[in-house]
């Protein structure tokens, strides 16, 4: 895997992935125009884990309508201001979802599949939780 990051101006950069996608980073504390590199890292952990959770639930034939992960992180007070704690809380919505299947999907992502959060867990306290929202059948038809 390869990527390239190029300086634009001030503290803004454009990252280009080997697959041809581009994303903007901005470390400017005031007047920021894009997420900072640390925010991107946090969101990457959420995206990676969410892909796993949705995929695992779909393979288990769960009727998933939505999956959000609420991320919170704490950083060290001194430089380098690395993450010291990251928490991922999944909110999974669907029809007749099995709480057992959601728990299994979150656990598998945390322990086996999500390369981003597993990599971070070697130096950061990473925790996971979830809630299940079973959608009302009548609400869907409105």
N, C-alpha and C positions, 0 to 999 in steps of 0.2 A: 504494500500500500504506500502511496506517495501523495504528497500535497505540497502546496506552495503558499506562502503568505507574503503579501507585498504591502509596503507602507503607502498610504494614500496621502494623508496630511495630518497635522497635529498628532493625535494618538489613535487615528483610525487606520485600519488595515483591511485588506480583502484577502480572505483565504480561498484557495481554489483546490478542490479535491482532484485526485487522479481520475475520478469518474466524470469530471467536467462540471461539477457544481460549484457555485460561489456563495460565500457568506461574508457579511461585514462584521468586523469587531471594532469596538470603540472603548478605550480605557479612560477616556476623558471623564472625570468625575462630575464636571459641570457642563451641561449642554451635550450630553452623550446622544449620539444618533443611532446607536446599535448596542447590543449586549456586550458586556466585557468578556474577556477570555474565561474568567472564573464562572460567570453566569452561563456561558456556553457549555462549560464542563458540567455544571450542575444539570442543565437541561439535557445534555447528552446522556447522563445517567438515567434521567426520567424517560427519554425517548427509547433508549436501549431496553430498559425494563418493560416499558409499555408494549413494545413490539412482541416481547416474549409472552407477556400475560395474555394479550389478545390472541396471539397465535395458539397458545396452549389451550385457551378456553374454546376457540373455534374447533380445534382438533378433538376436543372433548364434547363437541356438539352442543355447546352452550349458546343460547341466543343472546349474544352480546350486542347491545345497542350503543354503548358508550364506555369509554375508559379514559379517565383522567388521573394523572398522578400529581399530587400536591407535594412540592419539594421544599424542604427547609434545610438550611445549612448554617453551621457556626464556623467561624474562622479564628485562627490564632491572632492574638493581640499584637504580636511583634512580627517583623519581616523575617522570613517570608510568611505572608499571611495565608498559610495553607488552610484547607478545610480540616477541621478537627472532628466534626460530626455532620452526617448527612442523614436525613430521614425522608423516606419515600412513602407517602400514603396514597394508596390506590382507591379510587372511587369507581366501581364497576357497575354499570347499569345494564339491565336486560330483562328478558322474560323468563321467569321461573329459573333463575340462576341458582345453582347449587353453591352454597357458602363453602362447602368442602372443596369443590373444584376451584373456586377463586383462591382459597387459601393455598391449595396445591400449586396453582399457577404462580402465585407470588413467591412461594418458597422455592420452586424450581428456577425461577428467574434469578432470585437472590443467591442461590447456592450453586447453580450449575450453568446457566446460560448467559446471563448479562455480563459480557466481558468488561464493560465500562465500570459498573458498580463493584464487580468482583475485583478488578484491578485496584480501584480506589480503596476497597476494604482492607488491602494489605497495609495501609497507613492511616486510614480514617475509620472512625466508628460509624458504620453504615447500618441503619435499621429500616425495617419495613413494617407497614400495617395496611389494612384494607377495610373498606366498608362496601356492602352490597346493597344496591337499590333495585328492587324488582319493580319494573315498569308496570303501570296499571294498563290493562288491555283496553279499557274504555278511553283512556287518555290518548292512546295511539290513533284511535279512529276519529278523533275530533279534528 
